[in-house]
Amino acid sequence: MERWLWIILAAFFSECKGEDKVIQTEGFITATQENTVTLECRAETTHPYPYLFWYKQELNGFPKYILRRDRNSEGNAPEFSEDKFDAEFKDNSAPLRIHNLQVSDSAVYYCALRPTGAGNLYFGTGTKMTVETENEYQPSYYKLEEKVDDKTLCLATGFSRHNATSTHEGYKGLFNSSSAIRIKDDSLYNQVIFTDDDGKNCEHGPSVGDCETNLKGDEMVNLVSLTVTGLRVIFIKTIIFNILMTLRLWLSQ
């Protein structure tokens, strides 16, 4: 938290000073896997030899340093190779190019200015980039049986566009007021909303129904789980038997 606080203060200070600042015109962009994207960054400063930096901040994470560019030198962090993350410094600008996009590249990218070799960093407002799969998958909707505070949950799952639920016929407003999320390294989105009408309008889409009836278990997985459980019971009984026999021998002496 402290590490992120100094970034906020630095960005605030840059606006107050009004002399050195970073301009990022793109607040939000959506890109497709395996393509290349360019994130714009321009610095306004009176210093003749400024330094520009790029940082990547993933969801619930801290900003990670990607690269640095100036008139005479450049450098990338070890985990951000130049083959994938590149920028060229020209006229106080260093647009970030990201090649061969993957879902894991989804994040907020911050451009930062250091007017001289030492001193404060001045951050831009950031560009949030969402990388989506090339193939499009529509959401499937399920009404969950369990309730939370007397509200029925409607689950949308397995969709490739972050705003795919915005066209839901019954709960468009509810879905638009919440956010879809992706589990780490998963390319598809999931989203849950709370409904006041017992979820009667939830079922809508290519695959609908109650979660319990649509999400069926695999028979082979169930057999393996049952076998493992049986072996655990036998193992526990063996341990208990050995303990009892040891106690019996110890008490008989």
C-alpha positions as CSV (number, residue, x, y, z in Angstrom):
1,M,0.0,0.0,0.0
2,E,2.8,2.4,0.9
3,R,4.5,1.7,-2.5
4,W,1.3,2.7,-4.3
5,L,0.8,5.8,-2.2
6,W,3.9,7.5,-3.4
7,I,2.7,7.0,-7.0
8,I,-0.6,8.7,-6.2
9,L,1.2,11.6,-4.5
10,A,3.6,11.9,-7.4
11,A,0.8,12.1,-9.9
12,F,-1.1,14.6,-7.8
13,F,2.0,16.8,-7.4
14,S,2.6,16.8,-11.2
15,E,-0.9,18.2,-11.7
16,C,-0.5,20.9,-9.0
17,K,2.8,22.0,-10.4
18,G,1.5,22.3,-13.9
19,E,4.9,22.4,-15.4
20,D,6.0,18.7,-15.8
21,K,3.3,16.3,-16.7
22,V,2.4,13.2,-18.6
23,I,-0.4,12.9,-21.1
24,Q,-2.1,9.6,-21.8
25,T,-5.1,10.1,-24.0
26,E,-6.4,6.6,-24.0
27,G,-8.3,5.7,-20.8
28,F,-9.5,2.3,-21.9
29,I,-8.8,0.1,-24.9
30,T,-9.7,-3.5,-25.9
31,A,-7.4,-5.6,-28.0
32,T,-7.3,-9.1,-29.4
33,Q,-4.9,-12.0,-28.6
34,E,-1.8,-12.3,-30.8
35,N,-2.1,-8.8,-32.1
36,T,0.1,-5.7,-31.5
37,V,-1.1,-2.6,-29.7
38,T,0.5,0.8,-29.2
39,L,-0.2,2.8,-26.0
40,E,0.4,6.5,-26.4
41,C,2.4,8.6,-24.0
42,R,3.6,12.3,-24.3
43,A,5.5,14.3,-21.8
44,E,5.3,18.1,-21.3
45,T,8.4,19.4,-19.6
46,T,10.8,22.3,-19.9
47,H,13.8,20.1,-19.3
48,P,15.8,19.2,-22.4
49,Y,16.7,15.6,-21.5
50,P,13.7,13.9,-19.8
51,Y,13.3,10.3,-19.0
52,L,10.1,8.3,-19.7
53,F,9.1,5.1,-18.0
54,W,6.3,2.5,-18.4
55,Y,4.7,0.5,-15.6
56,K,2.2,-2.3,-15.6
57,Q,-0.3,-2.7,-12.8
58,E,-2.4,-5.9,-12.7
59,L,-5.7,-6.3,-10.8
60,N,-5.0,-6.1,-7.0
61,G,-1.3,-5.7,-7.7
62,F,1.4,-3.1,-7.5
63,P,2.9,-1.3,-10.5
64,K,5.8,-3.2,-12.1
65,Y,8.6,-1.4,-13.9
66,I,8.6,-2.3,-17.6
67,L,11.1,-0.1,-19.4
68,R,12.9,3.3,-19.5
69,R,13.6,5.5,-22.6
70,D,15.4,8.8,-23.1
71,R,17.4,10.5,-25.8
72,N,20.6,8.6,-25.2
73,S,19.8,5.3,-23.6
74,E,17.2,2.7,-23.0
75,G,16.5,-0.3,-20.8
76,N,14.0,-3.0,-20.0
77,A,13.3,-4.9,-16.8
78,P,14.4,-8.6,-17.1
79,E,10.8,-10.0,-17.0
80,F,9.7,-7.6,-19.8
81,S,11.7,-8.6,-22.9
82,E,12.3,-6.0,-25.6
83,D,10.9,-8.5,-28.2
84,K,7.5,-8.1,-26.6
85,F,7.6,-4.7,-24.8
86,D,9.3,-1.9,-26.8
87,A,9.2,1.9,-27.1
88,E,11.0,4.5,-29.1
89,F,11.8,7.9,-27.6
90,K,11.1,10.8,-29.9
91,D,10.0,14.4,-29.3
92,N,9.3,13.8,-25.6
93,S,7.1,10.8,-26.5
94,A,7.6,7.1,-26.0
95,P,4.6,5.1,-27.1
96,L,4.6,1.5,-25.7
97,R,4.3,-1.3,-28.2
98,I,3.2,-4.7,-26.9
99,H,3.6,-7.6,-29.3
100,N,1.9,-11.0,-29.5
101,L,-0.8,-10.0,-27.0
102,Q,-2.0,-12.6,-24.5
103,V,-4.9,-12.5,-21.9
104,S,-2.2,-12.1,-19.2
105,D,-1.3,-8.7,-20.7
106,S,-4.6,-7.2,-19.5
107,A,-3.7,-4.5,-17.0
108,V,-3.5,-0.8,-16.4
109,Y,-0.3,0.7,-18.0
110,Y,1.1,3.9,-16.6
111,C,3.6,6.2,-18.3
112,A,5.8,8.3,-16.0
113,L,8.1,11.2,-16.5
114,R,11.4,12.0,-14.7
115,P,12.5,15.5,-15.9
116,T,16.1,15.0,-14.9
117,G,18.4,12.1,-14.0
118,A,17.3,12.3,-10.4
119,G,14.1,13.5,-8.8
120,N,10.4,12.8,-8.7
121,L,8.4,10.7,-11.1
122,Y,5.3,12.3,-12.6
123,F,2.6,9.7,-13.6
124,G,0.0,9.8,-16.3
125,T,-3.6,8.8,-15.7
126,G,-3.0,5.3,-17.0
127,T,-4.5,3.3,-19.9
128,K,-6.5,0.2,-19.0
129,M,-6.1,-2.5,-21.6
130,T,-8.3,-5.6,-21.8
131,V,-7.0,-8.4,-24.1
132,E,-9.8,-10.7,-25.3
133,T,-9.7,-14.0,-27.2
134,E,-9.9,-14.1,-31.0
135,N,-12.9,-16.4,-30.9
136,E,-16.1,-15.0,-29.5
137,Y,-18.1,-16.9,-26.9
138,Q,-21.5,-15.8,-25.7
139,P,-22.4,-16.0,-22.0
140,S,-24.4,-18.9,-20.5
141,Y,-26.7,-17.9,-17.6
142,Y,-27.6,-20.0,-14.6
143,K,-29.9,-19.2,-11.7
144,L,-28.3,-20.3,-8.5
145,E,-30.5,-22.0,-5.9
146,E,-28.8,-20.6,-2.8
147,K,-29.8,-17.1,-1.8
148,V,-27.9,-14.2,-0.2
149,D,-29.9,-11.8,2.0
150,D,-33.1,-13.1,0.3
151,K,-31.7,-12.2,-3.1
152,T,-31.3,-14.8,-5.9
153,L,-28.0,-15.0,-7.7
154,C,-27.8,-15.0,-11.5
155,L,-24.5,-16.3,-12.9
156,A,-23.2,-15.5,-16.3
157,T,-20.2,-17.6,-17.3
158,G,-17.9,-18.6,-20.2
159,F,-18.0,-15.4,-22.3
160,S,-15.1,-13.8,-24.2
161,R,-16.1,-10.1,-24.3
162,H,-16.1,-8.2,-21.0
163,N,-19.3,-6.4,-21.9
164,A,-21.2,-9.4,-23.4
165,T,-23.8,-9.4,-20.6
166,S,-24.9,-5.8,-21.4
167,T,-27.5,-7.1,-23.8
168,H,-29.2,-9.4,-21.3
169,E,-33.0,-8.9,-21.9
170,G,-34.0,-9.1,-18.2
171,Y,-31.1,-7.7,-16.2
172,K,-29.2,-5.4,-18.5
173,G,-29.1,-2.6,-15.9
174,L,-27.8,-5.0,-13.1
175,F,-25.1,-6.4,-15.3
176,N,-24.0,-3.0,-16.5
177,S,-23.7,-1.8,-12.9
178,S,-21.3,-4.6,-12.0
179,S,-18.0,-5.9,-13.5
180,A,-17.1,-9.2,-15.2
181,I,-13.9,-10.9,-14.0
182,R,-11.5,-13.5,-15.2
183,I,-9.9,-16.0,-13.0
184,K,-6.1,-15.7,-13.3
185,D,-4.8,-17.2,-16.7
186,D,-8.4,-17.9,-17.8
187,S,-9.4,-16.3,-21.1
188,L,-13.2,-16.3,-20.4
189,Y,-15.2,-14.0,-18.1
190,N,-17.6,-14.7,-15.3
191,Q,-20.1,-12.3,-13.7
192,V,-22.7,-12.6,-10.8
193,I,-25.6,-10.3,-10.0
194,F,-28.2,-10.2,-7.2
195,T,-31.8,-10.1,-8.3
196,D,-35.0,-9.2,-6.3
197,D,-37.5,-11.2,-8.4
198,D,-36.3,-14.7,-7.6
199,G,-34.1,-14.7,-10.7
200,K,-37.1,-15.4,-13.0
201,N,-35.4,-13.5,-15.9
202,C,-32.0,-15.1,-15.4
203,E,-32.3,-17.9,-18.0
204,H,-31.3,-16.3,-21.2
205,G,-28.6,-17.3,-23.7
206,P,-27.1,-20.3,-25.5
207,S,-27.1,-22.5,-22.3
208,V,-29.5,-21.8,-19.5
209,G,-31.1,-23.3,-16.5
210,D,-30.4,-24.2,-12.9
211,C,-26.7,-24.6,-12.1
212,E,-27.3,-27.9,-10.3
213,T,-29.0,-29.4,-13.4
214,N,-26.7,-28.0,-16.1
215,L,-23.3,-28.5,-14.5
216,K,-23.2,-32.3,-14.3
217,G,-20.4,-34.2,-12.7
218,D,-18.1,-36.6,-14.5
219,E,-18.7,-40.2,-13.6
220,M,-15.0,-41.1,-13.9
221,V,-14.1,-38.2,-11.6
222,N,-16.7,-39.3,-9.1
223,L,-15.4,-42.9,-9.1
224,V,-11.8,-41.7,-8.5
225,S,-13.0,-39.4,-5.7
226,L,-14.9,-42.3,-4.1
227,T,-11.9,-44.6,-4.4
228,V,-9.6,-42.1,-2.8
229,T,-12.0,-41.5,0.0
230,G,-12.2,-45.3,0.6
231,L,-8.4,-45.6,0.7
232,R,-8.2,-42.7,3.2
233,V,-10.8,-44.5,5.5
234,I,-8.8,-47.7,5.4
235,F,-5.5,-45.9,6.1
236,I,-7.1,-44.1,9.1
237,K,-8.5,-47.4,10.4
238,T,-5.0,-49.0,10.1
239,I,-3.4,-46.2,12.1
240,I,-6.1,-46.5,14.8
241,F,-5.7,-50.2,15.0
242,N,-1.9,-49.9,15.3
243,I,-2.2,-47.3,18.1
244,L,-4.7,-49.6,20.0
245,M,-2.4,-52.6,19.7
246,T,0.6,-50.6,20.9
247,L,-1.3,-49.3,23.9
248,R,-2.5,-52.9,24.7
249,L,1.0,-54.2,24.6
250,W,2.3,-51.3,26.7
251,L,-0.4,-51.8,29.4
252,S,0.2,-55.5,29.6
253,Q,3.8,-55.0,30.6
